[in-house]
Amino acid sequence: MIYHDKAPTLEETRTDQPPAYPLSHPAAAREINNRPGHRKVPAPLPACTLLDKARNFKTAAQLREIGLYPYFRTISSAQDTEVMIEGKKVLMLGSNSYLGLTNHPKIKEAARAAVEKYGTGCAGSRFLNGTLDIHLELESALAKLVNKEAVLLYSTGFQVNLGVISALVGKGEYVLGDKSNHASIVEGCLLSQGKFLRFAHKDMAALESRLQKLEPEAGKLIVADGVFSMEGDIIQLPELCRIANQHGAAVMVDDAHAIGVLGRNGAGTPSHFGVTDQVHLIMGTFSKSLASLGGFIAADGGTIDYLKHHSRALIFSASMSPANAAAVLAALQIMLAEPERSAQLWRNTRRMKQGLRELGFDLGDSETPILPVYCGNLMLAFKMCKRLQDEGLFVNPVVSPAVAPGQELIRVSLMATHTDKQVDFALDKLGKVGKELGLI
C-alpha cells in the first residue's frame, strides 16, 4: 500500500464529529454527554445471579437520599489549600499534598515541557517500548534520595505493592503484615502464592510470636506502612528490623505517607530512624508529597532486576506517562531545595494538633500531619463530614473497612502551604460542629 502525504485523515473524513473536550465550559461537555433523543433503549439482559449483589446494593443510594453521601465530591479547581466545590470555595483538609506542590508553577511547566518532548503517553509497558530516558533519570534521583542501589517505577502506588509482594513471595514462603496496613499491601499479600499472616497493629510481640512458629529456613517478608494512612502513627521500625533480622526475614516499608514528611530531605521512615541499611525494600508513591501519579520500589540492584522480569503488575501495565515523571522530578528538586516546606508542614501540624486536643477531640496516637478525629460511629462520621462542608471545610470520613467498626473517624491532613489563618478557621469550624454533634 502506498501512503500519500495529502491523503485525508480520519478526522477530515468525518462530518458528524462532536466538538472536542475541553469546551468553553465543562457544563457544555456534560450537556453533550447527556443529550436525550438519540439513544436506543437497550434490550433487557438475561438474568444473571452474579450481579445480584450489585443490584441489591442500596447503601450509597440511601445515603444520597438523606444528603449524607460523602464520596466522589466534584472539585472544579486545582488541589490547593482551597478548592471549588459547587461554586463554593472550601478549605481543603482532606488532601495528601503534604508539601503543597500540586499547583506549583515549576512543576506544571515541567509537565508541559515533557508533553512537548515525549507526547502524552508511552503506548506500552516498561518491559517493551515504554522506557524513556526520563524514567531512568527519575529512578536514579529516587535511589539517591532513599539511599538504595536501584529503583523501579510503577504506574501507580497500588501497583507497586501488588506487583512487588506477589512477585517475591512464592509457594512455601510467608508474608507478614500489620493489620492496619494499606489495602494495596493486603491485596499484594493475597495475590502472592505464599501464606499471609497478620499481626495486631504495631504489636511487635505478636509479630515475633508469629515468626517463632514458622520454619527457620522458609522465606519470609514483613511488610508495614511507615506512616499509617488513617491513624497517622509510625511503625516502630528499629524494633521490627531487629525481630526480622533474628528470624531471617526481609523487611519492606510502604512509605507512601512518609516521603517528603519524615527523614533527611524527606527520605522517609527508614531515614527517620537511621535504619535504611536494615530495610530491604522501600516503597513510595508520587500522588502525595511529590505532586503527581505513580509509585516506586527501591532495593538492591539484584532485587530490582528480578522484579523487572517477574512483576506482572509492571510487565503488563503501560508505563508512567512522561508528564507524570517530569512532575515528580521537578517536585523532588523543589523538596530538596526548599527544606522550609517540611518545617512549615510540621509547624502547621503542631498548631492544628494542639488546637484539636484543647477542644477535646480524641486524636489517638497520631505522630504526623495525618490527624484522626475519632467519632466511633459511622453515621456520626458522615454527619460531621457533611456539616463541616456546609461550614466551608473539606475533610474525609473514614469508616470500615478502612478502619475497624467502632473506630470511625474524620481524617484531617495538613499541608505546608496552609496559613495560620486557615488552621484557626478550621479549628473554629471543627469546634462548632463537634459541639453541635455531641462529640466534644
Phi and psi in degrees as a GROMACS rama.xvg file:
@    title "Ramachandran Plot"
@    xaxis  label "Phi"
@    yaxis  label "Psi"
@TYPE xy
-102.747  131.607  ILE-2
-102.505  133.105  TYR-3
-108.393  143.192  HIS-4
-57.5092  -33.5036  ASP-5
-101.371  16.5219  LYS-6
-64.3309  137.717  ALA-7
-64.0861  141.22  PRO-8
-81.07  165.719  THR-9
-57.8364  -41.5505  LEU-10
-64.4934  -36.5006  GLU-11
-70.0225  -27.6401  GLU-12
-84.573  -10.4875  THR-13
-92.0105  129.357  ARG-14
-106.544  -9.37928  THR-15
-110.83  23.0393  ASP-16
-67.706  132.053  GLN-17
-72.9571  158.034  PRO-18
-60.108  142.909  PRO-19
-76.2124  144.185  ALA-20
-81.5495  139.798  TYR-21
-85.297  145.434  PRO-22
-91.2533  -170.856  LEU-23
-63.4363  -23.9975  SER-24
-151.445  138.885  HIS-25
-54.4893  -29.6989  PRO-26
-61.8678  -32.3803  ALA-27
-64.1333  -39.0654  ALA-28
-66.3019  -40.4752  ALA-29
-63.6932  -37.3722  ARG-30
-64.6011  -42.065  GLU-31
-62.3088  -42.482  ILE-32
-72.111  -13.6224  ASN-33
-121.54  18.5038  ASN-34
-66.0968  130.544  ARG-35
-84.3372  169.623  PRO-36
100.564  -18.1642  GLY-37
-116.481  13.1551  HIS-38
-112.917  132.344  ARG-39
-76.9502  141.803  LYS-40
-72.2463  121.387  VAL-41
-66.3979  145.656  PRO-42
-67.7621  145.159  ALA-43
-61.4013  139.799  PRO-44
-81.2401  155.272  LEU-45
-61.842  154.967  PRO-46
-58.9643  140.246  ALA-47
-146.677  107.425  CYS-48
-67.1466  -25.4217  THR-49
-55.4426  -37.8141  LEU-50
-89.7116  5.53433  LEU-51
-58.6317  -38.7861  ASP-52
-61.709  -35.1249  LYS-53
-72.9609  -42.9223  ALA-54
-63.116  -30.5595  ARG-55
-92.4733  -0.0176953  ASN-56
-76.8454  113.076  PHE-57
-120.506  -6.60429  LYS-58
-57.4215  -49.0114  THR-59
-62.4151  -43.0854  ALA-60
-62.3744  -39.4376  ALA-61
-65.5561  -39.4437  GLN-62
-67.6671  -36.4545  LEU-63
-63.3894  -40.516  ARG-64
-60.7422  -35.0492  GLU-65
-98.5798  8.35394  ILE-66
75.1305  23.6786  GLY-67
-117.219  9.41077  LEU-68
-70.3542  120.45  TYR-69
-103.986  6.21596  PRO-70
-107.423  160.293  TYR-71
56.8757  35.3842  PHE-72
-66.7775  134.463  ARG-73
-89.2933  121.359  THR-74
-104.442  133.818  ILE-75
-116.647  35.7871  SER-76
-152.881  177.768  SER-77
-66.938  153.478  ALA-78
-76.2107  95.6994  GLN-79
-130.824  -168.632  ASP-80
-65.9994  -24.9172  THR-81
-127.08  141.102  GLU-82
-131.016  164.38  VAL-83
-103.965  125.513  MET-84
-130.185  118.758  ILE-85
52.8099  42.1742  GLU-86
77.3761  5.26063  GLY-87
-116.484  136.267  LYS-88
-78.4629  130.06  LYS-89
-129.976  137.701  VAL-90
-74.2911  124.723  LEU-91
-88.6577  112.742  MET-92
-124.161  27.5088  LEU-93
-127.007  18.8659  GLY-94
-101.139  155.511  SER-95
-100.454  13.6215  ASN-96
-80.7848  71.2044  SER-97
-59.44  -35.9236  TYR-98
-93.612  -0.547042  LEU-99
66.7786  38.9001  GLY-100
-103.385  -3.50759  LEU-101
-65.372  -21.1059  THR-102
-116.148  20.1886  ASN-103
-70.9954  131.201  HIS-104
-61.1204  -35.1412  PRO-105
-67.8367  -33.8932  LYS-106
-73.0782  -41.0495  ILE-107
-64.3982  -37.8681  LYS-108
-67.1034  -38.79  GLU-109
-62.773  -40.0744  ALA-110
-65.6356  -41.9349  ALA-111
-62.6772  -42.7329  ARG-112
-64.0206  -36.7682  ALA-113
-66.1327  -38.6179  ALA-114
-63.8914  -41.0445  VAL-115
-62.3249  -39.1973  GLU-116
-81.9087  -44.0533  LYS-117
-109.036  -12.4182  TYR-118
89.8151  -170.725  GLY-119
-91.5501  -14.958  THR-120
-157.659  177.179  GLY-121
-104.861  -12.1841  CYS-122
57.1667  32.8807  ALA-123
172.216  176.44  GLY-124
-88.0962  162.994  SER-125
-57.6704  -33.3375  ARG-126
-62.935  -30.4585  PHE-127
-114.28  -97.9763  LEU-128
-100.481  7.50637  ASN-129
-102.875  17.1895  GLY-130
-96.9656  119.388  THR-131
-107.315  160.304  LEU-132
-61.8149  -29.7759  ASP-133
-68.4474  -29.9703  ILE-134
-63.8256  -44.7949  HIS-135
-66.7964  -37.5298  LEU-136
-62.6884  -42.1653  GLU-137
-68.0339  -42.0672  LEU-138
-60.1948  -40.4101  GLU-139
-64.9857  -42.1551  SER-140
-65.0729  -39.1823  ALA-141
-70.2422  -39.1357  LEU-142
-60.424  -39.8126  ALA-143
-66.317  -40.6978  LYS-144
-60.0554  -49.5993  LEU-145
-94.2019  2.72575  VAL-146
61.276  48.5108  ASN-147
-123.003  161.282  LYS-148
-67.8297  -37.6269  GLU-149
-150.395  160.31  ALA-150
-137.22  148.693  VAL-151
-129.508  129.163  LEU-152
-86.181  145.46  LEU-153
-125.125  162.323  TYR-154
-73.9956  -26.1927  SER-155
-142.814  160.576  THR-156
-65.2625  -38.0805  GLY-157
-58.1268  -41.8017  PHE-158
-66.2621  -29.329  GLN-159
-59.3192  -55.2501  VAL-160
-64.1412  -40.769  ASN-161
-61.9984  -46.5702  LEU-162
-78.4977  -35.6444  GLY-163
-74.6836  -51.4949  VAL-164
-63.8577  -44.6141  ILE-165
-66.3836  -28.6739  SER-166
-79.4199  -30.3856  ALA-167
-89.6875  -32.7226  LEU-168
-98.9613  111.882  VAL-169
-108.201  -171.541  GLY-170
-60.4139  138.271  LYS-171
80.4731  3.48244  GLY-172
-113.64  173.96  GLU-173
-131.741  145.574  TYR-174
-127.297  127.97  VAL-175
-116.093  133.257  LEU-176
-138.384  147.527  GLY-177
-64.4299  140.624  ASP-178
-65.4832  -17.1216  LYS-179
-98.7314  11.7982  SER-180
-59.6971  154.307  ASN-181
-61.0236  152.161  HIS-182
-57.6507  -32.355  ALA-183
-66.927  -33.3639  SER-184
-66.3408  -45.5987  ILE-185
-58.8858  -45.0077  VAL-186
-64.8821  -38.1923  GLU-187
-63.3392  -40.1565  GLY-188
-65.5342  -42.2268  CYS-189
-67.3113  -31.4971  LEU-190
-76.847  -23.3467  LEU-191
-66.7903  161.875  SER-192
-91.2706  0.539881  GLN-193
-87.406  -177.413  GLY-194
-92.1013  130.661  LYS-195
-98.1436  119.366  PHE-196
-119.519  137.314  LEU-197
-114.766  151.455  ARG-198
-128.615  153.064  PHE-199
-56.8343  150.971  ALA-200
-53.529  116.9  HIS-201
59.1015  22.9543  LYS-202
-94.0784  95.1452  ASP-203
-69.2943  -29.9988  MET-204
-65.5889  -40.0627  ALA-205
-65.7272  -39.5597  ALA-206
-61.7109  -46.1992  LEU-207
-64.6624  -37.2  GLU-208
-63.3863  -40.5915  SER-209
-60.4939  -47.0222  ARG-210
-65.5918  -35.4771  LEU-211
-63.7575  -22.9087  GLN-212
-90.6221  -3.47498  LYS-213
-95.6877  155.343  LEU-214
-62.1101  129.828  GLU-215
-57.9587  -32.5984  PRO-216
-84.2476  -9.69664  GLU-217
-73.0588  146.433  ALA-218
-69.1389  139.166  GLY-219
-140.303  137.602  LYS-220
-127.108  127.056  LEU-221
-104.249  125.388  ILE-222
-121.51  132.437  VAL-223
-149.945  149.502  ALA-224
-65.1728  143.402  ASP-225
-73.6498  -54.1045  GLY-226
-112.891  125.291  VAL-227
-77.5104  126.851  PHE-228
-69.5199  -22.4522  SER-229
-102.178  -41.8936  MET-230
-83.607  -25.4438  GLU-231
76.5055  10.1033  GLY-232
-94.7394  171.576  ASP-233
-118.293  136.469  ILE-234
-64.4553  145.476  ILE-235
-79.1929  75.7698  GLN-236
-63.3716  -40.3162  LEU-237
-59.2609  -41.9243  PRO-238
-68.7944  -40.6241  GLU-239
-61.3772  -42.8164  LEU-240
-65.0038  -37.8104  CYS-241
-61.704  -45.7367  ARG-242
-65.2426  -42.9177  ILE-243
-60.8015  -42.5561  ALA-244
-63.2312  -39.8687  ASN-245
-63.9672  -29.3237  GLN-246
-110.221  12.6176  HIS-247
64.4973  33.9117  GLY-248
-101.912  144.711  ALA-249
-80.9246  153.046  ALA-250
-119.956  131.265  VAL-251
-124.947  129.83  MET-252
-115.518  126.823  VAL-253
-88.5498  106.914  ASP-254
-104.887  32.4419  ASP-255
-53.6931  -42.053  ALA-256
-101.504  11.4354  HIS-257
-113.039  -28.4399  ALA-258
-61.29  127.278  ILE-259
86.7456  -10.5779  GLY-260
-113.446  -45.1414  VAL-261
-114.97  159.371  LEU-262
84.1665  169.944  GLY-263
-64.5198  125.118  ARG-264
58.6782  22.7807  ASN-265
78.0383  25.7734  GLY-266
-76.3357  -9.6031  ALA-267
107.932  -170.118  GLY-268
-64.0554  -46.2011  THR-269
-58.0665  -40.244  PRO-270
-66.3832  -41.0435  SER-271
-54.993  -40.4536  HIS-272
-96.3337  -5.92151  PHE-273
70.3371  34.6131  GLY-274
-124.872  27.4643  VAL-275
-56.1775  -37.2126  THR-276
-71.2731  -10.9249  ASP-277
-101.774  -4.53085  GLN-278
-103.895  121.13  VAL-279
-76.9132  -36.8393  HIS-280
-135.37  131.119  LEU-281
-119.163  121.461  ILE-282
-105.228  144.629  MET-283
-147.186  163.92  GLY-284
-124.062  165.405  THR-285
-107.956  -4.54864  PHE-286
-88.69  5.88986  SER-287
-115.76  -100.74  LYS-288
-63.1848  -26.8676  SER-289
-98.0413  12.1986  LEU-290
60.4021  33.0005  ALA-291
-147.732  -141.732  SER-292
-149.385  136.756  LEU-293
132.91  -174.172  GLY-294
-159.371  174.683  GLY-295
-149.619  159.263  PHE-296
-125.293  135.081  ILE-297
-117.232  136.908  ALA-298
-165.291  -168.166  ALA-299
-71.8714  161.047  ASP-300
-59.5882  -37.7814  GLY-301
-65.2207  -42  GLY-302
-65.3881  -42.5837  THR-303
-62.9778  -40.2155  ILE-304
-64.8808  -38.3016  ASP-305
-61.9544  -45.7937  TYR-306
-64.1795  -35.1702  LEU-307
-58.4187  -27.6874  LYS-308
-111.202  0.669073  HIS-309
-132.426  -14.619  HIS-310
-84.5724  105.477  SER-311
-65.7507  -31.4248  ARG-312
-65.8669  -23.41  ALA-313
-87.166  -51.3927  LEU-314
-63.1878  -35.8748  ILE-315
-107.047  22.7025  PHE-316
-122.703  146.178  SER-317
-63.2172  146.959  ALA-318
-76.1185  164.006  SER-319
-57.702  136.049  MET-320
-67.0722  151.081  SER-321
-57.6522  -41.2378  PRO-322
-63.3773  -40.8734  ALA-323
-63.4966  -43.779  ASN-324
-63.9649  -42.909  ALA-325
-64.7134  -37.1259  ALA-326
-63.0969  -41.8867  ALA-327
-64.2273  -43.5015  VAL-328
-59.2306  -42.9434  LEU-329
-67.1287  -39.9979  ALA-330
-64.1908  -40.8154  ALA-331
-59.2675  -44.1769  LEU-332
-61.4635  -42.417  GLN-333
-67.3549  -43.3626  ILE-334
-58.1625  -42.9244  MET-335
-73.4399  -33.5848  LEU-336
-82.5016  -19.5557  ALA-337
-127.354  70.3891  GLU-338
-62.5183  -15.721  PRO-339
-64.718  -21.1262  GLU-340
-63.7983  -47.7527  ARG-341
-62.2602  -41.2427  SER-342
-61.1476  -40.921  ALA-343
-69.3797  -35.8497  GLN-344
-57.3648  -44.6147  LEU-345
-71.7502  -31.6109  TRP-346
-64.8706  -44.2766  ARG-347
-61.9044  -39.7213  ASN-348
-62.1183  -46.5995  THR-349
-63.3785  -40.1641  ARG-350
-63.3901  -47.1137  ARG-351
-67.5948  -42.8407  MET-352
-62.7884  -45.4919  LYS-353
-62.2897  -43.5121  GLN-354
-63.5166  -42.3387  GLY-355
-65.3075  -40.3314  LEU-356
-68.6684  -36.905  ARG-357
-65.6275  -30.9896  GLU-358
-72.3623  -19.4749  LEU-359
105.24  11.2668  GLY-360
-77.8349  149.102  PHE-361
-90.8591  116.683  ASP-362
-107.094  9.4238  LEU-363
61.2744  -138.1  GLY-364
-110.202  29.2493  ASP-365
-58.3629  138.921  SER-366
-126.751  10.2398  GLU-367
-138.33  -178.378  THR-368
-66.7328  -1.24494  PRO-369
-91.8175  114.244  ILE-370
-116.045  106.48  LEU-371
-83.1796  121.376  PRO-372
-97.194  102.411  VAL-373
-73.5839  131.661  TYR-374
-107.967  -38.855  CYS-375
76.9794  11.1928  GLY-376
-153.538  132.269  ASN-377
-61.5149  -52.7821  LEU-378
-66.5901  -32.9566  MET-379
-65.5085  -38.901  LEU-380
-63.4399  -42.7787  ALA-381
-65.7446  -41.7812  PHE-382
-64.3645  -41.1614  LYS-383
-65.2589  -42.0152  MET-384
-59.0132  -46.4741  CYS-385
-64.1875  -46.1382  LYS-386
-65.5248  -37.5023  ARG-387
-66.6944  -37.6261  LEU-388
-65.6868  -38.5136  GLN-389
-56.9601  -33.0315  ASP-390
-88.6341  1.96885  GLU-391
94.3523  27.6308  GLY-392
-132.541  125.328  LEU-393
-97.7121  117.27  PHE-394
-133.353  169.311  VAL-395
-114.106  128.4  ASN-396
-81.0585  137.366  PRO-397
-121.017  118.781  VAL-398
-131.567  177.598  VAL-399
-59.6217  138.326  SER-400
-92.3335  3.05896  PRO-401
-65.4517  -31.878  ALA-402
-133.777  163.892  VAL-403
-68.7606  147.396  ALA-404
-53.2625  136.101  PRO-405
92.7092  -9.48832  GLY-406
-112.475  22.8274  GLN-407
-58.6618  146.409  GLU-408
-151.722  164.638  LEU-409
-103.572  122.326  ILE-410
-92.118  116.12  ARG-411
-106.82  128.127  VAL-412
-130.373  139.067  SER-413
-97.8577  157.172  LEU-414
-124.602  153.205  MET-415
-63.0051  -26.4205  ALA-416
-90.2526  -1.38189  THR-417
-64.6915  141.737  HIS-418
-95.1887  163.031  THR-419
-57.7511  -39.2576  ASP-420
-61.9556  -40.6083  LYS-421
-68.3072  -40.7156  GLN-422
-62.3263  -43.3873  VAL-423
-67.1765  -36.8267  ASP-424
-60.2125  -45.311  PHE-425
-62.6739  -42.541  ALA-426
-62.1742  -40.2334  LEU-427
-61.3187  -45.3753  ASP-428
-71.7139  -39.1916  LYS-429
-62.7107  -41.171  LEU-430
-64.322  -43.0563  GLY-431
-60.725  -50.6597  LYS-432
-70.873  -38.5585  VAL-433
-59.0983  -40.1272  GLY-434
-71.1917  -41.1737  LYS-435
-58.4091  -37.8492  GLU-436
-94.1441  3.86723  LEU-437
74.0419  21.0659  GLY-438
-83.1132  -26.6201  LEU-439
